[in-house]
Amino acid sequence: MKGAVTRYRILAMVVGTLLVLLVIGMVLKYGPPDRPEMAGIVAQIHGFLFMVYLAAAYDLWRRAGWPLSRMVLIVFGGIVPLMTFFVERRIVRDARALPEPVEASA
């Protein structure tokens, strides 16, 4: 469980940061004229890492045994700018509060 939390936390921070950069890039692209183009490459990187984020979020959600509404919250965290940071904080806190599963001996 600890590894799943760490993977989710790292990906949430990276995806959240890229989403903020993407929003800034889109504002610059469609806002004032004569601004640099940065939205294209950031969008592609964010799109790829968002898929990896979803896989890590699913892994954490499955291991924690949370309801589907919690997974929906995690997904929206990667879509809504700045929401990622608030959702990540709550999800990590709740995941760390869960009791550690007992390993089955062979």
Secondary structure, DSSP 8 states (H G I E B T S, - for coil): -HHHHHHHHHHHHHHHHHHHHHHHHHHHHHSSSS----HHHHHHHHHHHHHHHHHHHHHHHHHHT--HHHHHHHHHHTTSTTHHHHHHHHHHHHHHHS--------
